[in-house]
Each structure stands twice: as structure tokens, then as C-alpha cells.
């Protein structure tokens, strides 16, 4: 077993942990002992098919510049996965072949397999992306030490590869996030199991350092994890990221000391940290953002006699801004990349520049970090998956429209996972567009690039509630909450402070409250209905059917037929805190929040209108920061509906209103009348609140016989004059007669009896 002399004392470690920063970029190779070997590790992650104009070439130029600093013989180009999938149109329109060609031209040596490599299923990755023999495609080694054949611990991919760099053997181990089954269509990975990545890396590291050359002995070990921290430097330190727990903390703390370098991916974060190693010393932990924005570089000094890493530096290199022509002229590999990219863009332009529809204004994912300027949301960063969006709801409407026919599955509800939305529909013209508002084939395709089939399944009302509950993700998930997009016919209320499983307080479909035993046909992507993104309840649906339609094709068809389309700013899910039961006449407090969308152009709500049973009880309740806290008095047992202005969001408060106990009373007079004469008296109901009077039908009895009947109205304060005619009294002889009144029909009150008149007939 080789010694690991990770260089760096306590003072240096304290400085690194305190700042959260990696070491400074190298301007030139560091001075080192004459016999030390320099190994230049260049790494990228989450490229996601970024085949674009100059940026792809500049990305290639960044890599070549990093190579040139130490020479090809001392450099290894590696990846932490997700090179393909969720790609730009120029790549996805050719099933990511341009991306594979670009990375082949750059001579990538090895890559951890990422979850997006499984977007089209294991068979596609194995047989087309990787290929074999005459059909070999990706020229690099895809590594997955923790991807096993189901029911075994037999990896289906190579676990590692060993490369020789200037006489030093470098072992590269690949591992993928254990969340992969929740991130790709389960149908595509049937027969596979994804194990603990750290355990897999440690198992292979033991093998690579056991002194047996037959087992692939390596002097330097690099772990490529398609997993990482969601925090970035310099805003966060290494200690912050470790304290956040989860998979990253385990990677940093539990990865074997035999591993010299850790590269991360998956979370699109940016950091170059030097992390302490159990037993002493430090090692690099690096993730280089995403989409080719940065490249990670780790430079090692290695003692060739012992294989010990005696020094390391780690840094992130921003994508080059040099002129493309200069990079092409300087580096042959960049010239190849430029040619591949140009051909891909030319092909995509023919297909993608075709106008297929129009938008009235921006329709986007939820943004974060922006502000309501002039009453509308502007600025910030796209893809806040924890919030509802105009784009998510529009795509859900498209799914419902596409799949509602019996032939396509008979969908009644459309549902979208937020991670499926990869671009925006923007009003401003771009590229080859001549006018604002035009949507091209490429732009539409970029919104839904995954090529999912469209499925339908049947859920009960109870299951639909469970699905909405699963927006609160399981402990340890990368994102604690994922907001589903819903078709316009679905609304729900929730209480975020409630216990797990009890957040959802009410659901309405087509205006009718959902009951547990009702059934609904759901239309969505195969990824989601197979249980993706931890929405496992979908997989328990019944009569699941494949429509035979593909997502982007159906989406483009919808945009073409519905054009022009515009954003809808009414929210489908709103937080409401209120009692679940109440009584007519009571003062009823309501706390409502999360009323505002954060998609571009969304209005900030300013006031609320409240109706009960269609009767307006409040019309100008102020809204501040999407929230309001107020009380109303309940005049009847109708639905309590809150309408937010100007968004038009409608919220039905999930309350059951009981009847009030009404008191029917009169003067309780005692009257003496002569036989054959009439007598008049007044009845009235008690007020239930300010301006509220019990209404309904009242009957007046003598004994069991109805002698009078009348209706009380709120406009006369529930008061009515009753006359007992001489005919009413004729049948009674001289003596005492007692009349009683009873409220017998009211939607808002319970019946009550009261003696109202005692008549003595003489």
C-alpha cells in the first residue's frame, strides 16, 4: 500500500477552512523537487450538450490552454458526468451526437456516468452512446462503480480505469448519485440498482492500492462523483457545505484516505476546496459550475518513488473569452470542435429557425433573486423549482389538451415536474427571428428537451393528495421541495407548517372539492408517471397507458394550434391557515400567503375580494408581499372564496360551516279576545352578528295544527307580523290557547321552538 503524504500543515488548513477558497490559480508550473512528477488534471461537469456558437469553442479553448501549461503528456481530461441530456437544441436535435463528437475531439479520457446519461434509458446509453466494436461511439471510458445489476453487486459499467501519466499510474473511479432512480424514468433503468457511491469508491480504492498490479494498482487515485454540494464558494465555505450534511458531507468525511482527488458534479455548484483527510493532510474537492461556464484544474506533485502526493493546487478556470479564430488557429483540437459545432448549428438552424407559434409576453419558469418593479416581477435567476410558474402551468395545460381524447388516454388533469422545464418562452426576438413574440422550433424544443413519452394513469383523490404531499421531498433529497405545474382546472390549499403528510388541506378539480374515493385520469411525462423526482405515488396508478406521443412534438403542436399564447398569473396552490369548521354568524379569521408568482412579468397582488355563498363580505383587503391576515363574519353556509387582484388567483378556503342556533321569539304576550275575533302579534329572529339576521320559513302552531306560516328576510331584520284570524280561533272554545312558532327551513340555522302568544278566549 502506498503512503499518502498529503502536504499542508495545520496553519494552512485553518486558513483554507476559514475562507472557503481554493488555492490561487497557477500562472506557471510550481517549483518542485527535480524528481517530482507533475500531473495536470482538467475536469468539467454537467456540460449538458452545450453546443452553441462561440461558447463551445471557447470551452474547448479553455481546456487546451490548461493542457498547454503542463503539456499533453502530463495532463488528463476528465468529467464528472451529465455531458449529455437536457441539452441545447443543436445537440438534442441529433440525439446529442454533436456533443459526443466534440468530447471525442477534445480527447476526454474518462467520465463518471451522470443521471442524465440515463435519460433515454440504460439500453440507449450502453448500445448507442457508448457502443462497442464497429458501433463504438463515445471514445472515453464511462465509469460507474455503484451501478449494479439488480439483485447483485456486479457493476454493469467499468468501475475504474488506470492511465499512465509521465510514468505515474493514475486510477480514476466513477460513481453516480444514489438519487438516480428518482431522477430518470424508472422504466429506462429497469434491472439496475444504484448503490452508495462512497462505499463503491472506497471498495475500488482498496483494490487499486492493494499492491497487486493484476488488480490495477494505481499510485494516484481520483474519485469522480456525480454528486456534490448545493452550496458554492465564495458565499459558502467547505465547513458550511459539510455542516449542511447529506451526500456531500459523506463524500468529504468518509471517502477513503487512499483517494487523492475528489471531483464533483450534479449540483451545478462552484467550488475548489482543500479538504482535510482522515489521518492527516488535505486533498482537493472541486466542482466546476455547469454548462461549460468553468473548468476545474488540479495540479499534483507526485513522488515517483513512493507514489505519494507531496503537493496539490486546485482552482476553477472561467471559460475563455479569447477570440474564436485565435483559439482555432492555436489549437488543432479546438479547430475540430469548431468544425463539429458549426455543422451542428447549421443543421439545427434549418430545423430550428422555423417559426411555430407566438407568445404575447414572457412565459417562464419561476425566478429567484428578482424584484417586483412597477408592480411586475423582473430580474433574478431562472429555474427556482420550489415555486409555481407560468411556464409549468402552461405545459400542464398542453398535456391536458393533448391527452384528453380517449385515443390518447382520456386525461382529466395535466401535471408537470419543474425539473423538466429547461428553457423559457421569451417575447423579445433573438437569433434569426425578425419580430418580437415569435417562438421557433428550437426555442420550443429547448423547453422540453428530454424526449419523454406521454403517458396517462388513474389516481384516486387520496392518491392525488399524496402526490401533492410528495412535493415536500424525502429527507436527504437534493431539493427539499419541488413544485408541480398543474392544469388550470386544478386548485389546492396547503399549510406548510403542518406535519409531513398533512400539508394539503383541500383540492378542487373543475370547481368541485376532491374526495378520497373519486378517480382522476392524469396526463404527464413517462418520467414522472413512472415515479421520477421522488413522486412515487404516480407509479401506483392504475390503467397506465403510453399515448405513443413524444413530449416535445406534442408541445410544439400545442403551441402551433393555440398560438398566440399568453401567461396566466392565477396561482393554483396557495397557503391558507384557517379553522376547518365554523358557524354562521361567527367572526372567522383567515391567514393567506404565497399569493404571488415569480415568473417574469407576474404582477404583485395588492388586494383581496372575499365572498361567502356568492355574497361579497369584503372587497378591498390589502395584500403585502403576497400575504394577508384578516377576519370576516360568516353570513351563510356558502363557499368562502378569496380572489386576489390583479392576478385573478381564486382560493376556496377549506372550511365546513355549520348552522347557527336561531332563537325565534315574540312578545310572549298574553291577550284576551272575544270569541269570533282575530288577534295580531309580532315574531322576530335574533341577530347573529352585525347586520346579520336569521332568515327562513316560520310556522305558528296551536297544538299540532299550523295556523300561520311566513318567511323572514334579512332586509326586514327577520321581523314579521302574524295575525290569527277569527277562523283560526273559531274551533277553540272559551279558555286559554297557546301559540308557538318554529323555524322549520333555513340553510344557515337550526330549528328552535318558542311560545310567542297566550290567548284567552272569552
Secondary structure as UniProt FT lines:
FT   HELIX           10..19
FT   TURN            34..35
FT   STRAND          36..44
FT   TURN            48..49
FT   HELIX           54..68
FT   TURN            69..70
FT   HELIX           72..74
FT   STRAND          75..79
FT   HELIX           89..92
FT   TURN            93..96
FT   HELIX           97..105
FT   TURN            106..107
FT   STRAND          110..112
FT   HELIX           115..118
FT   TURN            119..120
FT   HELIX           122..124
FT   HELIX           125..130
FT   HELIX           133..135
FT   STRAND          141..143
FT   TURN            145..146
FT   STRAND          147..149
FT   TURN            150..151
FT   STRAND          160..165
FT   TURN            166..167
FT   STRAND          168..176
FT   TURN            178..179
FT   HELIX           180..183
FT   HELIX           186..189
FT   TURN            190..191
FT   STRAND          192..194
FT   HELIX           197..208
FT   HELIX           213..215
FT   STRAND          220..226
FT   TURN            233..235
FT   HELIX           238..243
FT   HELIX           246..254
FT   TURN            257..258
FT   STRAND          261..263
FT   STRAND          270..276
FT   TURN            278..279
FT   STRAND          282..288
FT   TURN            291..292
FT   STRAND          294..303
FT   TURN            304..306
FT   STRAND          309..318
FT   HELIX           324..330
FT   HELIX           332..352
FT   STRAND          355..359
FT   STRAND          371..373
FT   TURN            374..375
FT   STRAND          376..378
FT   TURN            385..386
FT   HELIX           390..403
FT   HELIX           406..408
FT   STRAND          413..416
FT   HELIX           418..420
FT   TURN            431..432
FT   TURN            436..437
FT   STRAND          438..440
FT   HELIX           441..447
FT   STRAND          453..460
FT   HELIX           461..469
FT   TURN            470..471
FT   TURN            475..476
FT   STRAND          485..486
FT   TURN            488..489
FT   STRAND          490..494
FT   TURN            496..497
FT   TURN            500..501
FT   STRAND          504..509
FT   TURN            510..511
FT   STRAND          512..513
FT   TURN            516..517
FT   STRAND          519..525
FT   HELIX           526..529
FT   TURN            530..531
FT   HELIX           532..534
FT   HELIX           536..540
FT   STRAND          542..550
FT   HELIX           551..562
FT   STRAND          573..578
FT   STRAND          581..583
FT   TURN            584..585
FT   STRAND          587..593
FT   TURN            600..601
FT   STRAND          607..612
FT   TURN            613..614
FT   STRAND          615..622
FT   TURN            625..626
FT   STRAND          627..633
FT   STRAND          640..645
FT   TURN            646..647
FT   STRAND          650..652
FT   STRAND          656..658
FT   STRAND          660..661
FT   STRAND          664..666
FT   STRAND          669..673
FT   TURN            675..676
FT   STRAND          679..685
FT   STRAND          687..689
FT   TURN            690..691
FT   STRAND          692..693
FT   STRAND          696..702
FT   TURN            703..704
FT   STRAND          705..712
FT   HELIX           714..716
FT   TURN            717..718
FT   STRAND          719..724
FT   HELIX           726..730
FT   STRAND          735..745
FT   STRAND          749..750
FT   STRAND          753..761
//
